[in-house]
């Protein structure tokens, strides 16, 4: 029978502790990377939404400008063409301005990129500094 010495038992305990600590560390890193990937995906979705709003605003303002020019040109013609084009111009201009304001509001109020990841990493750092 092999006898175990206290030094050998301590070595095995230390190895098990290091193995457990390494596994825990890898789990924490994996969780944080998963959270970071989620943040990147959310950022991409927000960027695409902002791009769609910006393109809609640009299109609406562009159509509004064209229609406004047509109103000015047609102002010298007779009948109700002026009223119809004027209403369409106002509708498109208001749509463009409204969309622009929504885009500005979203830009000001959207969360900071990687906010959740930074918060979790800050918590990890505080926990490790207490230990």
C-alpha positions in Angstrom: 0.0 0.0 0.0 1.2 3.5 -0.8 1.1 5.9 2.0 0.0 9.5 1.2 2.0 12.2 2.9 0.5 15.5 3.9 2.6 17.2 1.2 1.2 14.9 -1.5 -2.4 15.5 -0.3 -1.8 19.2 -0.3 -0.5 19.0 -3.9 -3.6 17.1 -5.0 -5.8 19.6 -3.3 -4.0 22.5 -4.8 -4.2 20.9 -8.3 -8.0 20.4 -7.8 -8.4 24.0 -6.7 -6.5 25.3 -9.6 -8.5 23.1 -12.0 -11.7 24.3 -10.5 -10.6 27.9 -10.6 -9.6 27.6 -14.2 -13.0 26.1 -15.1 -14.7 28.9 -13.3 -12.6 31.5 -15.0 -13.3 30.0 -18.4 -17.1 30.0 -17.6 -16.9 33.6 -16.6 -15.1 34.5 -19.8 -17.5 32.5 -21.9 -20.5 34.3 -20.3 -18.9 37.7 -20.8 -18.1 37.0 -24.5 -21.7 35.8 -25.0 -22.9 39.0 -23.5 -20.6 41.0 -25.7 -21.8 39.2 -28.8 -25.4 40.0 -27.8 -24.4 43.7 -27.4 -22.8 43.7 -30.9 -25.9 42.2 -32.4 -28.1 44.7 -30.7 -25.9 47.5 -31.9 -26.2 46.3 -35.4 -29.9 46.2 -35.2 -30.0 49.7 -33.8 -27.7 50.9 -36.6 -30.0 49.4 -39.3 -33.0 51.0 -37.7 -31.3 54.4 -37.6 -30.3 53.9 -41.3 -33.9 53.1 -42.3 -35.1 56.2 -40.5 -32.5 58.4 -42.1 -33.3 57.1 -45.5 -37.0 57.6 -45.0 -36.4 61.1 -43.8 -34.1 61.9 -46.8 -36.6 60.5 -49.2 -39.5 62.4 -47.7 -37.7 65.7 -47.6 -36.5 65.1 -51.2 -40.0 64.5 -52.4 -41.2 67.5 -50.4 -38.7 69.7 -52.0 -39.6 68.5 -55.5 -43.3 69.0 -54.9 -42.6 72.5 -53.4 -40.8 73.4 -56.6 -43.7 72.1 -58.6 -46.1 74.2 -56.5 -44.1 77.3 -57.2 -44.0 76.5 -61.0 -47.7 75.7 -61.1 -48.7 78.7 -59.0 -49.1 80.6 -62.3 -51.4 78.0 -63.8 -55.2 78.0 -63.2 -57.5 75.4 -61.4 -56.9 73.3 -58.2 -53.6 71.7 -59.2 -51.9 74.2 -56.9 -53.9 73.0 -53.9 -53.3 69.3 -54.5 -49.6 69.8 -55.0 -49.4 72.1 -52.0 -51.1 69.5 -49.7 -48.8 66.7 -51.0 -45.7 68.9 -50.5 -46.8 69.7 -46.9 -47.5 66.0 -46.2 -44.1 64.9 -47.4 -42.3 67.7 -45.7 -44.0 67.0 -42.4 -43.3 63.3 -42.8 -39.6 64.0 -43.4 -39.4 66.4 -40.4 -41.2 64.0 -38.2 -39.0 61.1 -39.2 -35.9 63.3 -38.6 -37.0 64.2 -35.1 -37.7 60.5 -34.3 -34.2 59.6 -35.5 -32.7 62.4 -33.4 -34.6 61.3 -30.3 -33.5 57.7 -30.7 -29.9 58.8 -31.2 -30.0 60.8 -27.9 -31.8 58.1 -25.9 -30.3 54.9 -27.1 -28.1 53.0 -24.6 -24.4 53.3 -24.7 -22.8 50.5 -26.8 -21.7 47.5 -24.7 -23.3 49.0 -21.6 -24.4 45.7 -20.2 -21.0 44.1 -20.8 -19.2 47.0 -19.2 -21.5 46.9 -16.2 -20.9 43.2 -15.7 -17.1 43.6 -16.1 -17.2 46.3 -13.5 -19.1 44.1 -11.1 -16.5 41.3 -11.7 -13.6 43.7 -11.0 -15.3 44.9 -7.8 -15.8 41.3 -6.7 -12.2 40.3 -7.4 -10.8 43.4 -5.7 -12.8 42.5 -2.5 -11.4 38.9 -2.5 
